[in-house]
Amino acid sequence: MPDGGASFSTLTTGELLGRPLNDVEEKYAPKALYINGRMQIPLPRPRVSMVGSRKASPEGVDAAEKIAKTLAGRDVVIVSGLAEGIDTSAHEAAIAAGGRTIAVLGTPLNKVYPQKNFELQQEIMRDHLVISQYPLGHPTTPKDFVLRNRTMALISDATIIVEAGDSSGSLHQGWEALRLGRSLFIWQSILDNPKLTWPAKMLEYGAVELSDPEDVLDVLPPSSPLRMLDVFS
């Protein structure tokens, strides 16, 4: 995989969020985070993760774009994992709307996956923020992307599952958001699919159906002022 940039800063999750972690957060928080970009630290709020299928349907892509543009236009930072499909659509829509986005990687900062997102990763490093919990030289395994989703849930005020099958890795983040006491939203079209078993289970544990992106704003903290800077300078 091509290099994605090597300049970075190292900090703890508490430093990134600007507060001490509670016992539940501390249990699985990464010991160190590596960041590259131009976003203030501690991170501005509010922050919402958007996750979903890598092989997204056209309807899923349209939903991701609609949600990201709506929230980005209301000063919400869009967090996603730079994967194909829903993640890419969320990042690109937030940028197109003039908003802010954070990419949380399942690889070290100097690697790019998928390779087709090299330019997108470079743009986010240049103008927004990229985060990894893996040091340079770390050998990437499938489990790293699951742990990446756990970190995404941790640094976000809420998570939205836009589109996901019963075996989607996005479900790991949904359960982690609920475990952390974060708000979890499930896009309405998912609930219309009778073949899926996971939505009903998550709704039992507190997830909420989402049909209007602006409804997410009701559970978010007030927006904090944004300063853009080189976090590694």
Protein Blocks (a to p, Z undefined) as FASTA:
>chain_A
ZZebjbdcdddfklmnopacdfklmmmgcfbdcdedjddcddddddddddddfkbcfklm
mmmmmmmmmmmmnopacddehighjlmmmmmmmmmnopacddddfbdfkbccdfklmmmm
mmmmmmmccddfbdehiacdfklmmmmmmmmmmmpmbdcdfbdcfkbfklmmmmmmmmno
pacdddfklmmpmkbmklmmmmmnopacdfbfklmmmmpccddddddddfkZZ
